[in-house]
Amino acid sequence: MYLTKETKAEIFKKHGGSETNTGSTEGQIALFTFRINHLTEHLRANRKDYNTERSLVRLVGKRRSLLDYLKEKDIERYRAIIKELGIRK
């Protein structure tokens, strides 16, 4: 399994402030980014896996919504998370 409890707790501790703060916007964005990167690697090896492709598109949309929300609320936190995760290239 690619996403263990420990990995998830580490992501939320680094980006959300604490392991139990799973609802923070930054933590959710970081988790979605981790999952998107994993699915992208999977799709490189399995080009015809259309269900995973659909899941990837949905995850990107969810992350985009959270990023838009964060951009409206606090532009500095938005810029920090974008830079930290390397989302914009």
N, C-alpha and C positions, 0 to 999 in steps of 0.2 A: 504494500500500500504506500503510495507516494506522500500522503498527507497524514502523518501520525499526530497523536495528541501533543507530543513534544514539539513537533515542527510548528503546529498551530499556535501553541502557547508561546513559542519563541517569536513568531511573527507578531502576535499581539503585544508581547512585552516590548519589542523593539519599536513598533509603530503606534500602538494604542496606549502606551503608558504603563499598563500592567497586564498580567496574564488573564485576569478576569474581566477586563474592559473590552469585551468582544463586540460591543455596539458602536465603538468609536468609528467615525468616518474614515480616518487614516488607516485604522486596523483593517476595516473591511476592504478598502482599496488595495492594501498590501496583500491581503489574502486572495482577492480576485486576481491580482497580478501574478501571484505565485501559481494559481490554478491555470491562468491563461498561458503562461510560459510552458507549463507541463503539457497542456493540450496541444499547443503549437508543435512541440517536439513529437508528440504522438502522431499528429497529422502529417508530419514530414515523412514518417516511416510508413504510415497507412493512409495513402491518398484517397482511397475510396470509402473511408469511414464517414459517411454523411451524417450519422447521428451525432458523432463527436463534433463535426463541423458546425452543426446547428447549435450544440451546447456552447461551443466557443463563441459564436456570434452573440448568443444571449448573454454570456458572461461579459463580453466586451460592452454590450449595451448597458448592463447593470453598472459596470465600472464607470462608464461615461456619465450615467445619471448621477452617481455619487460625486464624481469630479465636478460636474456642473453645480451641484448643490454646494460643495465646498468652495467653489470659485465665487459664488454669490455671497456666502457667509463670511469667509475670511480669505482674502486673496493671498496673504502671506503664507498661510498654512497650505494652500493649494500649490503655490510655487515651490514650497519646501518638499512636499510629498512627490511632486513631479520630478524634481531634481534628484531626490533620494532614490526613487525607484527607477529612474531613467526611462520614463514612459515616452517622452517626446524625443525624437531623434534628430 
